[in-house]
Amino acid sequence: MTEPTQTPSAVRRILGVFSARQGSNFRRNIIYVMRANIIAQAIVLLSTPLLSRLYSAEDFGRFALFSAIVAIAVSVSTGRFDWSIPNAGTAASAASLLLIGMLFLVATSLAAVLATVLAFMADNAILAQSKLGLAVFLIPLAMLGLGLAEQFNCWFVRQVDLQTMSHIKIAQGVSQAGFAVLAGFGGLGAVGLIGALILSTWVGIVIFAANALGLLRRLTHTSRVRFATTFLRYRRDASLSTAVSLINALSFSVSTIMIVTFFSLQEAGWYALMLRLAVAPIGVISMAVGQSFWSIAAELARKGQWLDLRALYLKTIGRLAWLVVPIAIGCGAGPFVVGPLFGSDEWGPAGYVLLAMAPHLIGVAVFSPTTHLIVYRRQAYQFASDALAVALTAISVYVAARLGLGIIICTMLVSLSILTGYVVRFFLHLRANSELSNKARAVDLSSPSENVTRDESRT
């Protein structure tokens, strides 16, 4: 009798790395999202050589400008009550926050529709020079879809249900690539890329809603008293979070908007496609770690376990630092690979743009997954670091354009500016943790009578 073939131990260890059946909740959550990101980003990478031949660099430039404008709009559209959902003390409060955010989103989306129509009727000069044409009318629809997706995302982070989120990620990746390819063959230009983004977003929303039936019932039974109480309790945090969200969106979008303004659409397209291409593999790890870290960090913050949170933060940063090596290798290969892969005539110079992006990508990979200062209620710190990055980025693009330094040097200056903002936020994260750790330690050392006195004085 032939004995059953045994899986070699080395193969078992490799497969075990991607198994979500073992390890801590933090590890299992990372694996769920990482596996989904690998599939979704593989779809992006495999479809990009085809898309680069179906769409021109100018099309990608317009799509990047549209995405940047929508990102800024979404950053304020929900009032950022959704950012407090993972930290809310009860599920009822979390559902109320979600409902408040949805109402804000509907109101701001309708305001965007009105503003767009009025600008078109008035033949607004800014609208005429936006380089988007009639695609501006799709901004409110994209804004509504992405805003709803972020609302649901925060709810599932609170529930630590990252398995559902991983399924949504795959569905969105498949649908966006499929819609973009079909639109490309149809010759729709930038509108095809924009339409693919919007349609894939709504695919994700449908799946979110189908897996959140309990939430939908809770939303319909939210009382007016709880709604008002939740709004009054979290309105200050939401205001601070909105300011942080806006400046954070600007830190990602200002470079694209200014490059479109001061450089050609072709150069903006090089920048946009290389950023999309480079973020794809980095997103496999950073998004998985980021969502899992946020869910665990919010739980530790609710329990006041600040030292455990600090240890988790430093350990995660240390492991992510190993990504510097593959990023450096990948960016270094850009000048030799991009042209032959995407079309040398139009995309050859984009390889040098990818090389200049290395500092930016290192910041995204190493620091961005863990910079959730909302868990400390220190949004002002995140606002300060993002404002610094925005200012440095704007200055970099302006100086490069005025001095005629070209898109490659401009990209390098922008990348260094963004990395500087991430490094500053890293130290602010440690400071916020130390402040709350010291405060908790002081409370533990004080006597019960002193605690009562302190509470009365606060009141």
For each residue, the residues with C-beta under 8 A, 3 or more apart:
1:
2:
3:
4:
5:
6:
7: 11 12 15
8: 11 12
9: 12 13
10: 13 14
11: 7 8 14 15
12: 7 8 9 15 16
13: 9 10 16 17
14: 10 11 17 18
15: 7 11 12 18 19
16: 12 13 19 22
17: 13 14
18: 14 15 31 34 35
19: 15 16 22 31
20: 28 31 32 35 163
21: 28
22: 16 19 27 28
23: 26 27 28 31
24: 27 28
25: 28 29 160 296
26: 23 29 30 292 293 296 312
27: 22 23 24 30 31
28: 20 21 22 23 24 25 31 32
29: 25 26 32 33 160 162 288 291 292 295 296
30: 26 27 33 34 288 289 292
31: 18 19 20 23 27 28 34 35 288
32: 20 28 29 35 36 162 163 165 166 288
33: 29 30 36 37 162 165 166 169 287 288 291 292
34: 18 30 31 37 38 284 285 288
35: 18 20 31 32 38 39 166
36: 32 33 39 40 165 166 167 169 170
37: 33 34 40 41 166 169 283 284 285 287 288
38: 34 35 41 42 284
39: 35 36 42 43 169 170 173
40: 36 37 43 44 169 170 172 173 174
41: 37 38 44 45 173 280 281 283 284
42: 38 39 45 46
43: 39 40 46 47 173 174 177
44: 40 41 47 48 173 177 276 277 280
45: 41 42 48 277 280 281
46: 42 43 49 177
47: 43 44 50 51 177 180 181
48: 44 45 51 52 273 276 277 342
49: 46 52 53 341 342
50: 47 53 54 181 184
51: 47 48 54 55 180 181 184 193
52: 48 49 55 273 342 343 346 347
53: 49 50 342 343
54: 50 51 181 184 185
55: 51 52 59 60 184 189 190 192 193
56: 59 60 189 266 269 346
57: 60 61 265 266 267 268 269 270 273 346 347 350
58: 61 62 190 265 266 269
59: 55 56 62 63 189 190 192 193 269
60: 55 56 57 63 64 190 193 268 269 272 273
61: 57 58 64 65 131 260 264 265 266 267 268 269 272
62: 58 59 65 66 131 132 135 189 190 265
63: 59 60 66 67 190 193 194 197 272
64: 60 61 67 68 256 260 268 269 271 272 275
65: 61 62 68 69 130 131 132 256 257 260 268
66: 62 63 69 70 132 135 138 139 142 190 194
67: 63 64 70 71 197 253 256
68: 64 65 71 72 252 253 254 256 257
69: 65 66 72 73 132 139 253 257
70: 66 67 73 74 139 142 143 146
71: 67 68 74 75 146 249 252 253
72: 68 69 75 76 246 249 250 253
73: 69 70 76 77 108 112 139 143
74: 70 71 77 78 143 146 147 150 249
75: 71 72 80 242 245 246 248 249 250
76: 72 73 79 80 108 242 245 246
77: 73 74 104 105 108 109 143 144 147
78: 74 81 82 101 102 104 105 108 147 150 151
79: 76 100 101 104 238 242
80: 75 76 83 84 101 238 241 242 244 245
81: 78 84 85 97 98 100 101 104 234 238 241
82: 78 85 97 98 101 150 151 154
83: 80 86 154 237 238 241 245 374
84: 80 81 87 88 97 234 237 238 241 374
85: 81 82 88 94 97 98 154 155 157 158
86: 83 94 154 157 158 294 295 298 375
87: 84 298 301 302 374 375
88: 84 85 91 93 94 97 158
89: 93 302
90: 93 94
91: 88 94 95 218
92: 95 96 218 222 226
93: 88 89 90 96 97 226 230 233
94: 85 86 88 90 91 97 98 155 158
95: 91 92 98 99 215 218 219 222
96: 92 93 99 100 222 226 227 230 231
97: 81 82 84 85 88 93 94 100 101 230 234
98: 81 82 85 94 95 101 102 151 154 155 215 219
99: 95 96 102 103 219 222 227
100: 79 81 96 97 103 104 227 230 231 234
101: 78 79 80 81 82 97 98 104 105 147 151
102: 78 98 99 105 106 148 151
103: 99 100 106 107
104: 77 78 79 81 100 101 107 108
105: 77 78 101 102 108 109 144 147 148 151
106: 102 103 109 110 144
107: 103 104 110 111
108: 73 76 77 78 104 105 111 112 143 147
109: 77 105 106 112 113 140 143 144 147
110: 106 107 113 114 140
111: 107 108 114 115
112: 73 108 109 115 116 139 140 143
113: 109 110 116 117 140
114: 110 111 117 118
115: 111 112 118 119
116: 112 113 119 120 127 136 137 139 140
117: 113 114 120 121
118: 114 115 121 122
119: 115 116 122 124 126 127 136
120: 116 117 123 124 127 136 137
121: 117 118
122: 118 119
123: 120 127 128
124: 119 120 127 128
125: 128 129
126: 119 129 130
127: 116 119 120 123 124 130 136
128: 123 124 125
129: 125 126
130: 65 126 127 133 136
131: 61 62 65 260 265
132: 62 65 66 69 135 136 190
133: 130 136
134: 137
135: 62 66 132 138 139 190 191 194
136: 116 119 120 127 130 132 133 139
137: 116 120 134 140
138: 66 135 141 142 191 194 195 198
139: 66 69 70 73 112 116 135 136 142 143
140: 109 110 112 113 116 137 143 144
141: 138 144 145 198
142: 66 70 138 139 145 146 194 197 198 201
143: 70 73 74 77 108 109 112 139 140 146 147
144: 77 105 106 109 140 141 147 148
145: 141 142 148 149 198 201 202 205
146: 70 71 74 142 143 149 150 201
147: 74 77 78 101 105 108 109 143 144 150 151
148: 102 105 144 145 151 152 205 208
149: 145 146 152 153 201 204 205 208
150: 74 78 82 146 147 153 154
151: 78 82 98 101 102 105 147 148 154 155
152: 148 149 155 156 205 208 209 212
153: 149 150 156 157 165 208
154: 82 83 85 86 98 150 151 157 158
155: 85 94 98 151 152 158 159 212 215
156: 152 153 159 161 162 164 165 208 212
157: 85 86 153 154 160 162 165 291 294 295 298
158: 85 86 88 94 154 155 295 298
159: 155 156
160: 25 29 157 295 299
161: 156 164 165 211
162: 29 32 33 156 157 165 166 291 292 295
163: 20 32 166 167
164: 156 161 167 168 207 208 211
165: 32 33 36 153 156 157 161 162 168 169 291
166: 32 33 35 36 37 162 163 169 170
167: 36 163 164 170 171 207
168: 164 165 171 172 204 207 208
169: 33 36 37 39 40 165 166 172 173 204 287
170: 36 39 40 166 167 173 174
171: 167 168 174 175 200 203 204 207
172: 40 168 169 175 176 200 201 203 204
173: 39 40 41 43 44 169 170 176 177 200
174: 40 43 170 171 177 178
175: 171 172 178 179 196 199 200 203
176: 172 173 179 180 196 197 199 200
177: 43 44 46 47 173 174 180 181 196
178: 174 175 181 182 196
179: 175 176 182 183 192 195 196 199 200
180: 47 51 176 177 183 184 192 193 196
181: 47 50 51 54 177 178 184 185
182: 178 179 185 186 192
183: 179 180 186 188 191 192 193 195 196
184: 50 51 54 55 180 181 187 188 192
185: 54 181 182
186: 182 183 192
187: 184
188: 183 184 191 192 195
189: 55 56 59 62 192
190: 55 58 59 60 62 63 66 132 135 193 194
191: 135 138 183 188 194 195
192: 55 59 179 180 182 183 184 186 188 189 195 196
193: 51 55 59 60 63 180 183 190 196 197
194: 63 66 135 138 142 190 191 197 198
195: 138 179 183 188 191 192 198 199
196: 175 176 177 178 179 180 183 192 193 199 200
197: 63 67 142 176 193 194 200 201
198: 138 141 142 145 194 195 201 202
199: 175 176 179 195 196 202 203
200: 171 172 173 175 176 179 196 197 203 204
201: 142 145 146 149 172 197 198 204 205
202: 145 198 199 205 206
203: 171 172 175 199 200 206 207
204: 149 168 169 171 172 200 201 207 208
205: 145 148 149 152 201 202 208 209
206: 202 203 209 210
207: 164 167 168 171 203 204 210 211
208: 148 149 152 153 156 164 168 204 205 211 212
209: 152 205 206 212 216
210: 206 207 213
211: 161 164 207 208
212: 152 155 156 208 209 215 216
213: 210 216 217
214: 217 218
215: 95 98 155 212 218 219
216: 209 212 213 219 220
217: 213 214 220 221
218: 91 92 95 214 215 221 222
219: 95 98 99 215 216 222
220: 216 217
221: 217 218
222: 92 95 96 99 218 219 226 227
223: 226 227
224: 227 228
225: 228 229
226: 92 93 96 222 223 229 230
227: 96 99 100 222 223 224 230 231
228: 224 225 231 232
229: 225 226 232 233
230: 93 96 97 100 226 227 233 234
231: 96 100 227 228 234 235
232: 228 229 235
233: 93 229 230
234: 81 84 97 100 230 231 237 238
235: 231 232 238 239
236: 239 240
237: 83 84 234 240 241 377 379
238: 79 80 81 83 84 234 235 241 242
239: 235 236 242 243
240: 236 237 243 244 379 380 383
241: 80 81 83 84 237 238 244 245 374 379
242: 75 76 79 80 238 239 245 246
243: 239 240 246 247 379 383
244: 80 240 241 247 248 373 374 379 380 382 383 386
245: 75 76 80 83 241 242 248 249
246: 72 75 76 242 243 249 250
247: 243 244 250 251 383 386 387 390
248: 75 244 245 251 252 382 386
249: 71 72 74 75 245 246 252 253
250: 72 75 246 247 253 254 386 390
251: 247 248 254 386 389 390 393 418 421
252: 68 71 248 249 255
253: 67 68 69 71 72 249 250 256 257
254: 68 250 251 257 258 390 393 394 397
255: 252 258 259 271 393 397 414 418
256: 64 65 67 68 253 259 260 268 271 272
257: 65 68 69 253 254 260 261
258: 254 255 261 262 393 394 397 398
259: 255 256 262 263 267 268 271 397 407 410
260: 61 64 65 131 256 257 263 265 268
261: 257 258
262: 258 259 397 398 400 401
263: 259 260 267 268 401 407 410
264: 61 267 268
265: 57 58 61 62 131 260 268 269
266: 56 57 58 61 269 270 346
267: 57 61 259 263 264 270 271 407
268: 57 60 61 64 65 256 259 260 263 264 265 271 272
269: 56 57 58 59 60 61 64 265 266 272 273
270: 57 266 267 273 274 347 349 350 353 407
271: 64 255 256 259 267 268 274 275 353 407 411
272: 60 61 63 64 256 268 269 275 276
273: 48 52 57 60 269 270 276 277 342 347 350
274: 270 271 277 278 334 338 350 353 354 357
275: 64 271 272 278 279 357 360
276: 44 48 272 273 279 280
277: 44 45 48 273 274 280 354
278: 274 275 281 282 330 331 354 357 361
279: 275 276 282 283 361 364
280: 41 44 45 276 277 283 284
281: 41 45 278 284 330
282: 278 279 285 286 323 327 361 364 365
283: 37 41 279 280 286 287
284: 34 37 38 41 280 281 287 288
285: 34 37 282 288 289 320 323 365 369
286: 282 283 289 290 320 364 365 368 369
287: 33 37 169 283 284 290 291 369
288: 29 30 31 32 33 34 37 284 285 291 292
289: 30 285 286 292 293 316 320 369 370
290: 286 287 293 294 368 369 370 372
291: 29 33 157 162 165 287 288 294 295
292: 26 29 30 33 162 288 289 295 296
293: 26 289 290 296 297 312 313 316 369 370 372
294: 86 157 290 291 297 298 372 375
295: 29 86 157 158 160 162 291 292 298 299
296: 25 26 29 292 293 299 300 312
297: 293 294 300 301 309 312 313 370 372 375
298: 86 87 157 158 294 295 301 302 372 375
299: 160 295 296 302 303
300: 296 297 303 305 306 308 309 312 375
301: 87 297 298 304 305 306 309 375 376
302: 87 89 298 299
303: 299 300
304: 301 436 440
305: 300 301 308 309
306: 300 301 309 310 433 436 437 440
307: 310 311 437
308: 300 305 311 312
309: 297 300 301 305 306 312 313 375 433
310: 306 307 313 314 430 433 434 437
311: 307 308 314 315
312: 26 293 296 297 300 308 309 315 316
313: 293 297 309 310 316 317 370 429 430 433
314: 310 311 317 318
315: 311 312 318 319
316: 289 293 312 313 319 320 369 370
317: 313 314 320 321 366 367 370 426
318: 314 315 321
319: 315 316 322
320: 285 286 289 316 317 323 365 366 367 369 370
321: 317 318 324 366
322: 319 325
323: 282 285 320 326 327 362 365 366
324: 321 327 328 362 365 366
325: 322 328 329
326: 323 329 330
327: 282 323 324 330 331 358 361 362 365
328: 324 325 331 332 358
329: 325 326 332 333
330: 278 281 326 327 333 334
331: 278 327 328 334 354 355 357 358 361
332: 328 329 355 358
333: 329 330 336 337
334: 274 330 331 337 338 350 351 352 353 354 355
335: 338 339 351 352 354 355
336: 333 351
337: 333 334 340 341 351
338: 274 334 335 341 342 347 348 350 351 354
339: 335 342 343 344 347 348 350 351
340: 337 344
341: 49 337 338
342: 48 49 52 53 273 338 339 346 347 350
343: 52 53 339 346 347
344: 339 340 347 348
345: 348
346: 52 56 57 266 342 343
347: 52 57 270 273 338 339 342 343 344 350 351
348: 338 339 344 345 351
349: 270 352 353 407 408
350: 57 270 273 274 334 338 339 342 347 353 354
351: 334 335 336 337 338 339 347 348 354 355
352: 334 335 349 355 356 408
353: 270 271 274 334 349 350 356 357 407 408 411
354: 274 277 278 331 334 335 338 350 351 357
355: 331 332 334 335 351 352 358 408
356: 352 353 408 409 411 412 415
357: 274 275 278 331 353 354 360 361 411 415
358: 327 328 331 332 355 361 362 415
359: 362 363 412 415 416 418 419
360: 275 357 363 364 414 415 418 419
361: 278 279 282 327 331 357 358 364 365 415
362: 323 324 327 358 359 365 366 419
363: 359 360 366 367 368 415 418 419 421 422 423
364: 279 282 286 360 361 367 368 422
365: 282 285 286 320 323 324 327 361 362 368
366: 317 320 321 323 324 362 363 422
367: 317 320 363 364 370 371 422 423 425 426
368: 286 290 363 364 365 371 422
369: 285 286 287 289 290 293 316 320
370: 289 290 293 297 313 316 317 320 367 429
371: 367 368 382 422 425 426 429
372: 290 293 294 297 298 375
373: 244 376 378 379 381 382 425 428 429 432
374: 83 84 87 241 244 377 379 382
375: 86 87 294 297 298 300 301 309 372
376: 301 373 381 429 432 433 435 436
377: 237 374
378: 373 381 382 428 432 435
379: 237 240 241 243 244 373 374 382 383
380: 240 244 383 384
381: 373 376 378 384 385 425 428 429 431 432
382: 244 248 371 373 374 378 379 385 386 425 428
383: 240 243 244 247 379 380 386 387
384: 380 381 387 388 424 428
385: 381 382 388 389 421 422 424 425 428
386: 244 247 248 250 251 382 383 389 390 421 425
387: 247 383 384 390 391
388: 384 385 391 392 420 421 424
389: 251 385 386 392 393 417 418 420 421 422
390: 247 250 251 254 386 387 393 394 421
391: 387 388 394 395
392: 388 389 395 396 416 417 418 420 421
393: 251 254 255 258 389 390 396 397 414 417 418
394: 254 258 390 391 397 398
395: 391 392 398 399 417
396: 392 393 399 400 410 413 414 416 417
397: 254 255 258 259 262 393 394 400 401 410 413 414
398: 258 262 394 395 401 402
399: 395 396 402 403 405 413
400: 262 396 397 403 405 406 409 410 413
401: 262 263 397 398 404 405 410
402: 398 399
403: 399 400
404: 401
405: 399 400 401 409 410 413
406: 400 409 410
407: 259 263 267 270 271 349 353 410 411
408: 349 352 353 355 356 411 412
409: 356 400 405 406 412 413
410: 259 263 396 397 400 401 405 406 407 413 414
411: 271 353 356 357 407 408 414 415
412: 356 359 408 409 415 416
413: 396 397 399 400 405 409 410 416 417
414: 255 360 393 396 397 410 411 417 418
415: 356 357 358 359 360 361 363 411 412 418 419
416: 359 392 396 412 413 419 420
417: 389 392 393 395 396 413 414 420 421
418: 251 255 359 360 363 389 392 393 414 415 421 422
419: 359 360 362 363 415 416 422 423
420: 388 389 392 416 417 423 424
421: 251 363 385 386 388 389 390 392 417 418 424 425
422: 363 364 366 367 368 371 385 389 418 419 425 426
423: 363 367 419 420 426 427
424: 384 385 388 420 421 427 428
425: 367 371 373 381 382 385 386 421 422 428 429
426: 317 367 371 422 423 429 430
427: 423 424 430 431
428: 373 378 381 382 384 385 424 425 431 432
429: 313 370 371 373 376 381 425 426 432 433
430: 310 313 426 427 433 434
431: 381 427 428 434 435
432: 373 376 378 381 428 429 435 436
433: 306 309 310 313 376 429 430 436 437
434: 310 430 431 437 438
435: 376 378 431 432 438 439
436: 304 306 376 432 433 439 440
437: 306 307 310 433 434 440 441
438: 434 435 441 442
439: 435 436 442 443
440: 304 306 436 437 443 444
441: 437 438 444 445
442: 438 439 445 446
443: 439 440 446 451
444: 440 441
445: 441 442
446: 442 443 450 451 454
447: 450 451
448: 451 452
449: 452 453
450: 446 447 453 454
451: 443 446 447 448 454 455
452: 448 449 455 456
453: 449 450 456 457
454: 446 450 451 457 458
455: 451 452 458 459
456: 452 453 459
457: 453 454
458: 454 455
459: 455 456
